[in-house]
Structures are given as structure tokens and as C-alpha cells.
Amino acid sequence: PPCGQLGLCRPFLLMPRRPRSLLLALPCSLLAASLGRAKTRVFSVRGGSVGASSAMSAARQVQTTTDNDEALGRILSAVRALGLSPEVEQVQSYYWWKEQVQCNAESRISFASTLPLEEVVAAISSVHNYETPMIISESDAESPYWKGVIPGGTAAMAAELTEARLVACAQLKLVDAQQTSLSVKTVARAKALVESRLSHPVHWKPIVGNQVYLDWIAAETSLTAS
């Protein structure tokens, strides 16, 4: 059960499945040496209730993830129907489950949208394979929920922040042949604690999204565990 699925985990998601590429078949410990093989795929696109402000008058970046090729195809078809243009990239997602840090390969779909977020959430949720999908959008307004991007972030950072329960989810991707980027989802009260753990700068953006996922972020971030 990857990042977006946690909290309502289905046992069948733990069954082995055919890897989409050599990158996805590798354990997380080999990620740094193998991410260079990943390639970004570009498509043209179209996601319960929405938390915080949902109207998007200006273009906002929307993201969702999946661990399944069939679901990826359905999501892209739904997004295309909205007339948007997403990019699909491979990430390694870290999260806390069964009292330990887990790491799974996922496809992350990103696109810019000026549509009301409710419309995007409804379209993606209707075809998603997760019970608790991540469908989030950056916001200009303050929010209890935040995404932090850490240029040069590492797998070790992702595991540390996740184990400390300072972030609900951490996603590591390759930027180019020598550069990685780590994206974390957490609550506003944990931002300073996240920064105190790192020697790298964190670029924060408030986020809104489907309420079930935002509730999961709050439930999975435990400041007392740090």
C-alpha cells in the first residue's frame, strides 16, 4: 500500500506484481544508483469531498499517484477527458505502516489545471485503484497541510523523516543524472521540526485536496514521536 493508499490498506496490494521497469523492481537501497534509468513520460489529460479552498482561478499543479499500470491508464484517460496535459514520472514513496518504514515504487501524475478541484477529484477518484488516493493541489492560501520539496534530498532523509513520523509521505525522484528531489507531505505544525532534521533547504507550498487524504496526513503525522 503506497503513500496515497495508507490508512485503508488492502491485503491484495501486498501481492507481488509485474514490475513496470528495472527501476521499479529494484529495492529502495539501490535507488540512488538506478534512478538514472527512469524516464519521464508525457501525456495529454483530466479527481470525495475537497478540503480547504477548492476553486482554482489560476493554474495550479495537481498531483496523484498509483502503483498499477491499469489504473494509470484509467487515470490518464479521465484526465485527458478534461483537456489537461499531465506528466508521468517514477518515484519511490516512503510511508509508515506495520510499525516500520515502507518503500514502494509509484507513478506520479502531475498537471496544471484551472478547473475547480472538486471536478478534478471526482474524475480521478472514480477510476482510481486506491481507497485513499492522493489528489492534491498547490494553493496560494494558508493551509493546515503542506508539501515540502527538498532539492538533493536522499532516500536516507526520506526514511528518517518517515520513521520520526514528521511526514506522512515522502517521495523521491530523479531530476537529472546527478540530482534528486524529495517531496514530503505533512502538517503545518511539523514544518519547523522537519527543517531541524535537515541540512538542506525546504521549499514549502500549502496544499488542498481530497479530504480523506488530508485526514490521512494528519493521522499519520505524530509530533510526539519525534
mmCIF file of the C-alpha atoms, coordinates in Angstrom:
data_MODEL
# 
_entry.id   MODEL 
# 
loop_
_atom_site.group_PDB 
_atom_site.id 
_atom_site.type_symbol 
_atom_site.label_atom_id 
_atom_site.label_alt_id 
_atom_site.label_comp_id 
_atom_site.label_asym_id 
_atom_site.label_entity_id 
_atom_site.label_seq_id 
_atom_site.pdbx_PDB_ins_code 
_atom_site.Cartn_x 
_atom_site.Cartn_y 
_atom_site.Cartn_z 
_atom_site.occupancy 
_atom_site.B_iso_or_equiv 
_atom_site.pdbx_formal_charge 
_atom_site.auth_seq_id 
_atom_site.auth_comp_id 
_atom_site.auth_asym_id 
_atom_site.auth_atom_id 
_atom_site.pdbx_PDB_model_num 
ATOM 1   C CA . PRO A 1 1   ? 0.000   0.000  0.000   1.00 0.00 ? 1   PRO A CA 1 
ATOM 2   C CA . PRO A 1 2   ? 1.889   3.095  -1.174  1.00 0.00 ? 2   PRO A CA 1 
ATOM 3   C CA . CYS A 1 3   ? 1.650   6.692  0.061   1.00 0.00 ? 3   CYS A CA 1 
ATOM 4   C CA . GLY A 1 4   ? -1.808  7.517  -1.196  1.00 0.00 ? 4   GLY A CA 1 
ATOM 5   C CA . GLN A 1 5   ? -3.301  4.207  -0.118  1.00 0.00 ? 5   GLN A CA 1 
ATOM 6   C CA . LEU A 1 6   ? -2.198  4.034  3.511   1.00 0.00 ? 6   LEU A CA 1 
ATOM 7   C CA . GLY A 1 7   ? -4.755  4.140  6.292   1.00 0.00 ? 7   GLY A CA 1 
ATOM 8   C CA . LEU A 1 8   ? -7.180  1.903  4.376   1.00 0.00 ? 8   LEU A CA 1 
ATOM 9   C CA . CYS A 1 9   ? -4.790  -0.782 3.218   1.00 0.00 ? 9   CYS A CA 1 
ATOM 10  C CA . ARG A 1 10  ? -5.977  -3.709 1.158   1.00 0.00 ? 10  ARG A CA 1 
ATOM 11  C CA . PRO A 1 11  ? -4.117  -7.006 1.698   1.00 0.00 ? 11  PRO A CA 1 
ATOM 12  C CA . PHE A 1 12  ? -4.110  -7.839 -2.015  1.00 0.00 ? 12  PHE A CA 1 
ATOM 13  C CA . LEU A 1 13  ? -1.954  -4.789 -2.712  1.00 0.00 ? 13  LEU A CA 1 
ATOM 14  C CA . LEU A 1 14  ? 0.894   -6.573 -0.940  1.00 0.00 ? 14  LEU A CA 1 
ATOM 15  C CA . MET A 1 15  ? 0.931   -9.370 -3.511  1.00 0.00 ? 15  MET A CA 1 
ATOM 16  C CA . PRO A 1 16  ? 3.829   -9.368 -5.991  1.00 0.00 ? 16  PRO A CA 1 
ATOM 17  C CA . ARG A 1 17  ? 3.119   -7.776 -9.338  1.00 0.00 ? 17  ARG A CA 1 
ATOM 18  C CA . ARG A 1 18  ? 4.941   -7.458 -12.631 1.00 0.00 ? 18  ARG A CA 1 
ATOM 19  C CA . PRO A 1 19  ? 7.446   -4.565 -12.384 1.00 0.00 ? 19  PRO A CA 1 
ATOM 20  C CA . ARG A 1 20  ? 6.956   -1.830 -14.970 1.00 0.00 ? 20  ARG A CA 1 
ATOM 21  C CA . SER A 1 21  ? 10.702  -1.398 -15.378 1.00 0.00 ? 21  SER A CA 1 
ATOM 22  C CA . LEU A 1 22  ? 14.049  -2.364 -13.915 1.00 0.00 ? 22  LEU A CA 1 
ATOM 23  C CA . LEU A 1 23  ? 13.888  0.739  -11.748 1.00 0.00 ? 23  LEU A CA 1 
ATOM 24  C CA . LEU A 1 24  ? 10.641  -0.341 -10.093 1.00 0.00 ? 24  LEU A CA 1 
ATOM 25  C CA . ALA A 1 25  ? 11.916  -3.883 -9.494  1.00 0.00 ? 25  ALA A CA 1 
ATOM 26  C CA . LEU A 1 26  ? 14.919  -2.661 -7.506  1.00 0.00 ? 26  LEU A CA 1 
ATOM 27  C CA . PRO A 1 27  ? 14.874  -2.334 -3.704  1.00 0.00 ? 27  PRO A CA 1 
ATOM 28  C CA . CYS A 1 28  ? 14.989  1.165  -2.274  1.00 0.00 ? 28  CYS A CA 1 
ATOM 29  C CA . SER A 1 29  ? 18.600  0.674  -1.172  1.00 0.00 ? 29  SER A CA 1 
ATOM 30  C CA . LEU A 1 30  ? 19.621  0.620  -4.850  1.00 0.00 ? 30  LEU A CA 1 
ATOM 31  C CA . LEU A 1 31  ? 17.565  3.653  -5.803  1.00 0.00 ? 31  LEU A CA 1 
ATOM 32  C CA . ALA A 1 32  ? 20.405  6.158  -5.957  1.00 0.00 ? 32  ALA A CA 1 
ATOM 33  C CA . ALA A 1 33  ? 22.306  4.019  -8.452  1.00 0.00 ? 33  ALA A CA 1 
ATOM 34  C CA . SER A 1 34  ? 19.284  3.168  -10.549 1.00 0.00 ? 34  SER A CA 1 
ATOM 35  C CA . LEU A 1 35  ? 17.100  6.265  -10.797 1.00 0.00 ? 35  LEU A CA 1 
ATOM 36  C CA . GLY A 1 36  ? 19.126  7.405  -13.787 1.00 0.00 ? 36  GLY A CA 1 
ATOM 37  C CA . ARG A 1 37  ? 17.350  4.820  -15.903 1.00 0.00 ? 37  ARG A CA 1 
ATOM 38  C CA . ALA A 1 38  ? 13.928  6.319  -15.239 1.00 0.00 ? 38  ALA A CA 1 
ATOM 39  C CA . LYS A 1 39  ? 12.359  8.414  -17.994 1.00 0.00 ? 39  LYS A CA 1 
ATOM 40  C CA . THR A 1 40  ? 9.547   10.935 -17.776 1.00 0.00 ? 40  THR A CA 1 
ATOM 41  C CA . ARG A 1 41  ? 6.522   10.130 -19.937 1.00 0.00 ? 41  ARG A CA 1 
ATOM 42  C CA . VAL A 1 42  ? 4.341   12.977 -21.172 1.00 0.00 ? 42  VAL A CA 1 
ATOM 43  C CA . PHE A 1 43  ? 0.649   12.594 -21.968 1.00 0.00 ? 43  PHE A CA 1 
ATOM 44  C CA . SER A 1 44  ? -2.278  14.916 -22.579 1.00 0.00 ? 44  SER A CA 1 
ATOM 45  C CA . VAL A 1 45  ? -5.087  14.887 -19.727 1.00 0.00 ? 45  VAL A CA 1 
ATOM 46  C CA . ARG A 1 46  ? -8.479  15.067 -16.769 1.00 0.00 ? 46  ARG A CA 1 
ATOM 47  C CA . GLY A 1 47  ? -10.296 13.508 -9.135  1.00 0.00 ? 47  GLY A CA 1 
ATOM 48  C CA . GLY A 1 48  ? -14.841 12.518 -2.300  1.00 0.00 ? 48  GLY A CA 1 
ATOM 49  C CA . SER A 1 49  ? -15.066 15.855 -0.837  1.00 0.00 ? 49  SER A CA 1 
ATOM 50  C CA . VAL A 1 50  ? -12.369 18.512 -1.164  1.00 0.00 ? 50  VAL A CA 1 
ATOM 51  C CA . GLY A 1 51  ? -10.612 20.056 1.810   1.00 0.00 ? 51  GLY A CA 1 
ATOM 52  C CA . ALA A 1 52  ? -9.942  23.790 2.211   1.00 0.00 ? 52  ALA A CA 1 
ATOM 53  C CA . SER A 1 53  ? -10.446 26.136 -0.738  1.00 0.00 ? 53  SER A CA 1 
ATOM 54  C CA . SER A 1 54  ? -11.381 24.252 -3.895  1.00 0.00 ? 54  SER A CA 1 
ATOM 55  C CA . ALA A 1 55  ? -11.847 26.895 -6.590  1.00 0.00 ? 55  ALA A CA 1 
ATOM 56  C CA . MET A 1 56  ? -8.818  27.374 -8.826  1.00 0.00 ? 56  MET A CA 1 
ATOM 57  C CA . SER A 1 57  ? -8.974  30.670 -10.718 1.00 0.00 ? 57  SER A CA 1 
ATOM 58  C CA . ALA A 1 58  ? -5.303  30.449 -11.736 1.00 0.00 ? 58  ALA A CA 1 
ATOM 59  C CA . ALA A 1 59  ? -3.479  27.358 -12.946 1.00 0.00 ? 59  ALA A CA 1 
ATOM 60  C CA . ARG A 1 60  ? -2.396  25.114 -10.071 1.00 0.00 ? 60  ARG A CA 1 
ATOM 61  C CA . GLN A 1 61  ? -0.286  21.974 -10.107 1.00 0.00 ? 61  GLN A CA 1 
ATOM 62  C CA . VAL A 1 62  ? -2.342  18.880 -9.293  1.00 0.00 ? 62  VAL A CA 1 
ATOM 63  C CA . GLN A 1 63  ? -0.759  15.533 -8.400  1.00 0.00 ? 63  GLN A CA 1 
ATOM 64  C CA . THR A 1 64  ? -1.900  11.971 -7.837  1.00 0.00 ? 64  THR A CA 1 
ATOM 65  C CA . THR A 1 65  ? -0.092  8.629  -7.652  1.00 0.00 ? 65  THR A CA 1 
ATOM 66  C CA . THR A 1 66  ? -0.758  4.977  -8.393  1.00 0.00 ? 66  THR A CA 1 
ATOM 67  C CA . ASP A 1 67  ? 1.171   1.720  -8.227  1.00 0.00 ? 67  ASP A CA 1 
ATOM 68  C CA . ASN A 1 68  ? -0.729  -0.026 -11.013 1.00 0.00 ? 68  ASN A CA 1 
ATOM 69  C CA . ASP A 1 69  ? -0.347  0.236  -14.807 1.00 0.00 ? 69  ASP A CA 1 
ATOM 70  C CA . GLU A 1 70  ? -4.020  -0.457 -15.492 1.00 0.00 ? 70  GLU A CA 1 
ATOM 71  C CA . ALA A 1 71  ? -5.099  2.215  -13.012 1.00 0.00 ? 71  ALA A CA 1 
ATOM 72  C CA . LEU A 1 72  ? -2.557  4.599  -14.527 1.00 0.00 ? 72  LEU A CA 1 
ATOM 73  C CA . GLY A 1 73  ? -4.199  4.170  -17.915 1.00 0.00 ? 73  GLY A CA 1 
ATOM 74  C CA . ARG A 1 74  ? -7.647  4.830  -16.464 1.00 0.00 ? 74  ARG A CA 1 
ATOM 75  C CA . ILE A 1 75  ? -6.445  7.940  -14.648 1.00 0.00 ? 75  ILE A CA 1 
ATOM 76  C CA . LEU A 1 76  ? -4.792  9.315  -17.781 1.00 0.00 ? 76  LEU A CA 1 
ATOM 77  C CA . SER A 1 77  ? -7.930  8.683  -19.827 1.00 0.00 ? 77  SER A CA 1 
ATOM 78  C CA . ALA A 1 78  ? -10.029 10.520 -17.217 1.00 0.00 ? 78  ALA A CA 1 
ATOM 79  C CA . VAL A 1 79  ? -7.590  13.418 -17.159 1.00 0.00 ? 79  VAL A CA 1 
ATOM 80  C CA . ARG A 1 80  ? -7.424  13.634 -20.946 1.00 0.00 ? 80  ARG A CA 1 
ATOM 81  C CA . ALA A 1 81  ? -11.202 13.997 -20.978 1.00 0.00 ? 81  ALA A CA 1 
ATOM 82  C CA . LEU A 1 82  ? -10.760 17.238 -19.005 1.00 0.00 ? 82  LEU A CA 1 
ATOM 83  C CA . GLY A 1 83  ? -8.467  18.618 -21.693 1.00 0.00 ? 83  GLY A CA 1 
ATOM 84  C CA . LEU A 1 84  ? -5.356  18.903 -19.487 1.00 0.00 ? 84  LEU A CA 1 
ATOM 85  C CA . SER A 1 85  ? -1.725  17.842 -20.085 1.00 0.00 ? 85  SER A CA 1 
ATOM 86  C CA . PRO A 1 86  ? -0.048  15.722 -17.384 1.00 0.00 ? 86  PRO A CA 1 
ATOM 87  C CA . GLU A 1 87  ? 3.428   14.349 -16.978 1.00 0.00 ? 87  GLU A CA 1 
ATOM 88  C CA . VAL A 1 88  ? 4.071   10.912 -15.509 1.00 0.00 ? 88  VAL A CA 1 
ATOM 89  C CA . GLU A 1 89  ? 7.238   10.195 -13.584 1.00 0.00 ? 89  GLU A CA 1 
ATOM 90  C CA . GLN A 1 90  ? 8.504   7.334  -11.468 1.00 0.00 ? 90  GLN A CA 1 
ATOM 91  C CA . VAL A 1 91  ? 9.059   7.889  -7.741  1.00 0.00 ? 91  VAL A CA 1 
ATOM 92  C CA . GLN A 1 92  ? 9.866   5.863  -4.668  1.00 0.00 ? 92  GLN A CA 1 
ATOM 93  C CA . SER A 1 93  ? 7.284   6.504  -1.940  1.00 0.00 ? 93  SER A CA 1 
ATOM 94  C CA . TYR A 1 94  ? 8.102   6.138  1.767   1.00 0.00 ? 94  TYR A CA 1 
ATOM 95  C CA . TYR A 1 95  ? 5.465   5.839  4.489   1.00 0.00 ? 95  TYR A CA 1 
ATOM 96  C CA . TRP A 1 96  ? 4.905   4.272  7.927   1.00 0.00 ? 96  TRP A CA 1 
ATOM 97  C CA . TRP A 1 97  ? 2.971   1.024  8.141   1.00 0.00 ? 97  TRP A CA 1 
ATOM 98  C CA . LYS A 1 98  ? 3.097   -2.073 10.347  1.00 0.00 ? 98  LYS A CA 1 
ATOM 99  C CA . GLU A 1 99  ? 5.413   -0.215 12.739  1.00 0.00 ? 99  GLU A CA 1 
ATOM 100 C CA . GLN A 1 100 ? 8.148   0.337  10.166  1.00 0.00 ? 100 GLN A CA 1 
ATOM 101 C CA . VAL A 1 101 ? 9.114   2.429  7.166   1.00 0.00 ? 101 VAL A CA 1 
ATOM 102 C CA . GLN A 1 102 ? 7.811   1.047  3.883   1.00 0.00 ? 102 GLN A CA 1 
ATOM 103 C CA . CYS A 1 103 ? 9.068   1.900  0.388   1.00 0.00 ? 103 CYS A CA 1 
ATOM 104 C CA . ASN A 1 104 ? 7.125   1.337  -2.840  1.00 0.00 ? 104 ASN A CA 1 
ATOM 105 C CA . ALA A 1 105 ? 7.501   2.324  -6.471  1.00 0.00 ? 105 ALA A CA 1 
ATOM 106 C CA . GLU A 1 106 ? 4.733   4.549  -7.803  1.00 0.00 ? 106 GLU A CA 1 
ATOM 107 C CA . SER A 1 107 ? 3.830   6.523  -10.908 1.00 0.00 ? 107 SER A CA 1 
ATOM 108 C CA . ARG A 1 108 ? 3.188   10.173 -10.059 1.00 0.00 ? 108 ARG A CA 1 
ATOM 109 C CA . ILE A 1 109 ? 0.885   12.088 -12.397 1.00 0.00 ? 109 ILE A CA 1 
ATOM 110 C CA . SER A 1 110 ? 1.235   15.885 -12.388 1.00 0.00 ? 110 SER A CA 1 
ATOM 111 C CA . PHE A 1 111 ? -0.620  18.507 -14.404 1.00 0.00 ? 111 PHE A CA 1 
ATOM 112 C CA . ALA A 1 112 ? -1.690  22.145 -14.325 1.00 0.00 ? 112 ALA A CA 1 
ATOM 113 C CA . SER A 1 113 ? -5.405  22.879 -14.041 1.00 0.00 ? 113 SER A CA 1 
ATOM 114 C CA . THR A 1 114 ? -7.680  25.891 -13.740 1.00 0.00 ? 114 THR A CA 1 
ATOM 115 C CA . LEU A 1 115 ? -10.741 23.682 -13.181 1.00 0.00 ? 115 LEU A CA 1 
ATOM 116 C CA . PRO A 1 116 ? -12.499 23.547 -9.803  1.00 0.00 ? 116 PRO A CA 1 
ATOM 117 C CA . LEU A 1 117 ? -10.644 20.993 -7.721  1.00 0.00 ? 117 LEU A CA 1 
ATOM 118 C CA . GLU A 1 118 ? -13.894 19.156 -6.934  1.00 0.00 ? 118 GLU A CA 1 
ATOM 119 C CA . GLU A 1 119 ? -14.257 18.332 -10.623 1.00 0.00 ? 119 GLU A CA 1 
ATOM 120 C CA . VAL A 1 120 ? -10.708 17.025 -10.882 1.00 0.00 ? 120 VAL A CA 1 
ATOM 121 C CA . VAL A 1 121 ? -11.027 14.987 -7.658  1.00 0.00 ? 121 VAL A CA 1 
ATOM 122 C CA . ALA A 1 122 ? -14.303 13.433 -8.831  1.00 0.00 ? 122 ALA A CA 1 
ATOM 123 C CA . ALA A 1 123 ? -12.855 12.435 -12.199 1.00 0.00 ? 123 ALA A CA 1 
ATOM 124 C CA . ILE A 1 124 ? -9.732  10.813 -10.743 1.00 0.00 ? 124 ILE A CA 1 
ATOM 125 C CA . SER A 1 125 ? -11.431 9.212  -7.718  1.00 0.00 ? 125 SER A CA 1 
ATOM 126 C CA . SER A 1 126 ? -13.948 7.458  -9.953  1.00 0.00 ? 126 SER A CA 1 
ATOM 127 C CA . VAL A 1 127 ? -11.214 5.445  -11.702 1.00 0.00 ? 127 VAL A CA 1 
ATOM 128 C CA . HIS A 1 128 ? -8.502  5.217  -9.025  1.00 0.00 ? 128 HIS A CA 1 
ATOM 129 C CA . ASN A 1 129 ? -7.376  1.882  -7.551  1.00 0.00 ? 129 ASN A CA 1 
ATOM 130 C CA . TYR A 1 130 ? -6.715  3.308  -4.049  1.00 0.00 ? 130 TYR A CA 1 
ATOM 131 C CA . GLU A 1 131 ? -9.372  3.742  -1.385  1.00 0.00 ? 131 GLU A CA 1 
ATOM 132 C CA . THR A 1 132 ? -7.435  6.770  -0.120  1.00 0.00 ? 132 THR A CA 1 
ATOM 133 C CA . PRO A 1 133 ? -5.780  8.295  -3.185  1.00 0.00 ? 133 PRO A CA 1 
ATOM 134 C CA . MET A 1 134 ? -3.533  11.315 -3.007  1.00 0.00 ? 134 MET A CA 1 
ATOM 135 C CA . ILE A 1 135 ? -5.171  14.053 -5.107  1.00 0.00 ? 135 ILE A CA 1 
ATOM 136 C CA . ILE A 1 136 ? -3.628  17.351 -4.085  1.00 0.00 ? 136 ILE A CA 1 
ATOM 137 C CA . SER A 1 137 ? -3.184  20.835 -5.487  1.00 0.00 ? 137 SER A CA 1 
ATOM 138 C CA . GLU A 1 138 ? -0.853  23.636 -4.510  1.00 0.00 ? 138 GLU A CA 1 
ATOM 139 C CA . SER A 1 139 ? -2.604  26.665 -3.022  1.00 0.00 ? 139 SER A CA 1 
ATOM 140 C CA . ASP A 1 140 ? -1.854  30.351 -2.514  1.00 0.00 ? 140 ASP A CA 1 
ATOM 141 C CA . ALA A 1 141 ? -3.793  30.409 0.758   1.00 0.00 ? 141 ALA A CA 1 
ATOM 142 C CA . GLU A 1 142 ? -2.586  29.228 4.148   1.00 0.00 ? 142 GLU A CA 1 
ATOM 143 C CA . SER A 1 143 ? -3.466  25.612 4.918   1.00 0.00 ? 143 SER A CA 1 
ATOM 144 C CA . PRO A 1 144 ? -3.028  23.088 7.742   1.00 0.00 ? 144 PRO A CA 1 
ATOM 145 C CA . TYR A 1 145 ? -1.412  20.803 5.152   1.00 0.00 ? 145 TYR A CA 1 
ATOM 146 C CA . TRP A 1 146 ? 1.881   21.402 3.359   1.00 0.00 ? 146 TRP A CA 1 
ATOM 147 C CA . LYS A 1 147 ? 4.126   19.944 0.695   1.00 0.00 ? 147 LYS A CA 1 
ATOM 148 C CA . GLY A 1 148 ? 7.849   20.435 1.118   1.00 0.00 ? 148 GLY A CA 1 
ATOM 149 C CA . VAL A 1 149 ? 10.301  19.992 -1.753  1.00 0.00 ? 149 VAL A CA 1 
ATOM 150 C CA . ILE A 1 150 ? 13.914  19.259 -0.793  1.00 0.00 ? 150 ILE A CA 1 
ATOM 151 C CA . PRO A 1 151 ? 16.377  19.598 -3.700  1.00 0.00 ? 151 PRO A CA 1 
ATOM 152 C CA . GLY A 1 152 ? 19.094  16.998 -3.338  1.00 0.00 ? 152 GLY A CA 1 
ATOM 153 C CA . GLY A 1 153 ? 17.011  15.002 -0.870  1.00 0.00 ? 153 GLY A CA 1 
ATOM 154 C CA . THR A 1 154 ? 18.012  11.382 -0.351  1.00 0.00 ? 154 THR A CA 1 
ATOM 155 C CA . ALA A 1 155 ? 16.499  8.024  0.473   1.00 0.00 ? 155 ALA A CA 1 
ATOM 156 C CA . ALA A 1 156 ? 18.074  8.277  3.934   1.00 0.00 ? 156 ALA A CA 1 
ATOM 157 C CA . MET A 1 157 ? 16.291  11.596 4.546   1.00 0.00 ? 157 MET A CA 1 
ATOM 158 C CA . ALA A 1 158 ? 13.002  10.122 3.371   1.00 0.00 ? 158 ALA A CA 1 
ATOM 159 C CA . ALA A 1 159 ? 13.345  7.164  5.721   1.00 0.00 ? 159 ALA A CA 1 
ATOM 160 C CA . GLU A 1 160 ? 14.422  9.332  8.679   1.00 0.00 ? 160 GLU A CA 1 
ATOM 161 C CA . LEU A 1 161 ? 11.551  11.800 8.375   1.00 0.00 ? 161 LEU A CA 1 
ATOM 162 C CA . THR A 1 162 ? 9.053   8.990  7.892   1.00 0.00 ? 162 THR A CA 1 
ATOM 163 C CA . GLU A 1 163 ? 10.345  6.965  10.843  1.00 0.00 ? 163 GLU A CA 1 
ATOM 164 C CA . ALA A 1 164 ? 10.212  10.079 13.054  1.00 0.00 ? 164 ALA A CA 1 
ATOM 165 C CA . ARG A 1 165 ? 6.562   10.462 11.945  1.00 0.00 ? 165 ARG A CA 1 
ATOM 166 C CA . LEU A 1 166 ? 7.263   14.075 10.959  1.00 0.00 ? 166 LEU A CA 1 
ATOM 167 C CA . VAL A 1 167 ? 5.892   13.446 7.473   1.00 0.00 ? 167 VAL A CA 1 
ATOM 168 C CA . ALA A 1 168 ? 3.077   11.185 6.357   1.00 0.00 ? 168 ALA A CA 1 
ATOM 169 C CA . CYS A 1 169 ? 4.653   10.508 2.991   1.00 0.00 ? 169 CYS A CA 1 
ATOM 170 C CA . ALA A 1 170 ? 7.964   11.154 1.240   1.00 0.00 ? 170 ALA A CA 1 
ATOM 171 C CA . GLN A 1 171 ? 8.510   10.710 -2.497  1.00 0.00 ? 171 GLN A CA 1 
ATOM 172 C CA . LEU A 1 172 ? 11.967  10.565 -4.044  1.00 0.00 ? 172 LEU A CA 1 
ATOM 173 C CA . LYS A 1 173 ? 12.532  11.209 -7.752  1.00 0.00 ? 173 LYS A CA 1 
ATOM 174 C CA . LEU A 1 174 ? 15.412  11.794 -10.140 1.00 0.00 ? 174 LEU A CA 1 
ATOM 175 C CA . VAL A 1 175 ? 15.717  15.317 -11.552 1.00 0.00 ? 175 VAL A CA 1 
ATOM 176 C CA . ASP A 1 176 ? 18.636  14.549 -13.849 1.00 0.00 ? 176 ASP A CA 1 
ATOM 177 C CA . ALA A 1 177 ? 21.567  12.142 -13.988 1.00 0.00 ? 177 ALA A CA 1 
ATOM 178 C CA . GLN A 1 178 ? 23.099  13.530 -10.784 1.00 0.00 ? 178 GLN A CA 1 
ATOM 179 C CA . GLN A 1 179 ? 20.290  15.317 -8.936  1.00 0.00 ? 179 GLN A CA 1 
ATOM 180 C CA . THR A 1 180 ? 17.414  14.012 -6.859  1.00 0.00 ? 180 THR A CA 1 
ATOM 181 C CA . SER A 1 181 ? 14.424  15.776 -5.319  1.00 0.00 ? 181 SER A CA 1 
ATOM 182 C CA . LEU A 1 182 ? 12.451  14.743 -2.256  1.00 0.00 ? 182 LEU A CA 1 
ATOM 183 C CA . SER A 1 183 ? 8.806   15.753 -1.784  1.00 0.00 ? 183 SER A CA 1 
ATOM 184 C CA . VAL A 1 184 ? 7.153   15.383 1.638   1.00 0.00 ? 184 VAL A CA 1 
ATOM 185 C CA . LYS A 1 185 ? 3.567   15.845 2.850   1.00 0.00 ? 185 LYS A CA 1 
ATOM 186 C CA . THR A 1 186 ? 3.000   16.988 6.416   1.00 0.00 ? 186 THR A CA 1 
ATOM 187 C CA . VAL A 1 187 ? 1.037   19.335 8.676   1.00 0.00 ? 187 VAL A CA 1 
ATOM 188 C CA . ALA A 1 188 ? 1.869   22.970 9.375   1.00 0.00 ? 188 ALA A CA 1 
ATOM 189 C CA . ARG A 1 189 ? 2.966   22.299 12.962  1.00 0.00 ? 189 ARG A CA 1 
ATOM 190 C CA . ALA A 1 190 ? 5.650   19.838 11.801  1.00 0.00 ? 190 ALA A CA 1 
ATOM 191 C CA . LYS A 1 191 ? 7.400   22.127 9.315   1.00 0.00 ? 191 LYS A CA 1 
ATOM 192 C CA . ALA A 1 192 ? 9.958   23.531 11.749  1.00 0.00 ? 192 ALA A CA 1 
ATOM 193 C CA . LEU A 1 193 ? 10.746  20.059 13.070  1.00 0.00 ? 193 LEU A CA 1 
ATOM 194 C CA . VAL A 1 194 ? 11.294  18.779 9.537   1.00 0.00 ? 194 VAL A CA 1 
ATOM 195 C CA . GLU A 1 195 ? 13.702  21.629 8.834   1.00 0.00 ? 195 GLU A CA 1 
ATOM 196 C CA . SER A 1 196 ? 15.582  20.980 12.089  1.00 0.00 ? 196 SER A CA 1 
ATOM 197 C CA . ARG A 1 197 ? 16.389  17.457 10.901  1.00 0.00 ? 197 ARG A CA 1 
ATOM 198 C CA . LEU A 1 198 ? 17.909  18.537 7.588   1.00 0.00 ? 198 LEU A CA 1 
ATOM 199 C CA . SER A 1 199 ? 20.936  20.407 6.317   1.00 0.00 ? 199 SER A CA 1 
ATOM 200 C CA . HIS A 1 200 ? 19.111  21.026 3.013   1.00 0.00 ? 200 HIS A CA 1 
ATOM 201 C CA . PRO A 1 201 ? 16.651  23.894 2.398   1.00 0.00 ? 201 PRO A CA 1 
ATOM 202 C CA . VAL A 1 202 ? 12.952  23.015 2.187   1.00 0.00 ? 202 VAL A CA 1 
ATOM 203 C CA . HIS A 1 203 ? 10.676  24.843 -0.248  1.00 0.00 ? 203 HIS A CA 1 
ATOM 204 C CA . TRP A 1 204 ? 7.168   24.796 1.250   1.00 0.00 ? 204 TRP A CA 1 
ATOM 205 C CA . LYS A 1 205 ? 3.837   25.096 -0.530  1.00 0.00 ? 205 LYS A CA 1 
ATOM 206 C CA . PRO A 1 206 ? 0.393   24.922 1.148   1.00 0.00 ? 206 PRO A CA 1 
ATOM 207 C CA . ILE A 1 207 ? -1.822  22.242 -0.356  1.00 0.00 ? 207 ILE A CA 1 
ATOM 208 C CA . VAL A 1 208 ? -5.511  21.416 -0.641  1.00 0.00 ? 208 VAL A CA 1 
ATOM 209 C CA . GLY A 1 209 ? -7.006  18.154 -1.831  1.00 0.00 ? 209 GLY A CA 1 
ATOM 210 C CA . ASN A 1 210 ? -9.457  15.355 -1.269  1.00 0.00 ? 210 ASN A CA 1 
ATOM 211 C CA . GLN A 1 211 ? -10.440 15.439 2.393   1.00 0.00 ? 211 GLN A CA 1 
ATOM 212 C CA . VAL A 1 212 ? -9.851  11.746 3.026   1.00 0.00 ? 212 VAL A CA 1 
ATOM 213 C CA . TYR A 1 213 ? -6.199  12.127 2.039   1.00 0.00 ? 213 TYR A CA 1 
ATOM 214 C CA . LEU A 1 214 ? -5.738  15.308 4.075   1.00 0.00 ? 214 LEU A CA 1 
ATOM 215 C CA . ASP A 1 215 ? -7.220  13.497 7.083   1.00 0.00 ? 215 ASP A CA 1 
ATOM 216 C CA . TRP A 1 216 ? -4.710  10.700 6.487   1.00 0.00 ? 216 TRP A CA 1 
ATOM 217 C CA . ILE A 1 217 ? -1.819  13.186 6.527   1.00 0.00 ? 217 ILE A CA 1 
ATOM 218 C CA . ALA A 1 218 ? -2.992  14.493 9.897   1.00 0.00 ? 218 ALA A CA 1 
ATOM 219 C CA . ALA A 1 219 ? -3.449  10.986 11.306  1.00 0.00 ? 219 ALA A CA 1 
ATOM 220 C CA . GLU A 1 220 ? -0.054  9.750  10.130  1.00 0.00 ? 220 GLU A CA 1 
ATOM 221 C CA . THR A 1 221 ? 1.963   12.759 11.348  1.00 0.00 ? 221 THR A CA 1 
ATOM 222 C CA . SER A 1 222 ? 2.783   12.349 15.027  1.00 0.00 ? 222 SER A CA 1 
ATOM 223 C CA . LEU A 1 223 ? 4.763   15.224 16.542  1.00 0.00 ? 223 LEU A CA 1 
ATOM 224 C CA . THR A 1 224 ? 5.154   13.331 19.812  1.00 0.00 ? 224 THR A CA 1 
ATOM 225 C CA . ALA A 1 225 ? 7.090   10.600 18.022  1.00 0.00 ? 225 ALA A CA 1 
ATOM 226 C CA . SER A 1 226 ? 9.886   12.988 17.069  1.00 0.00 ? 226 SER A CA 1 
# 
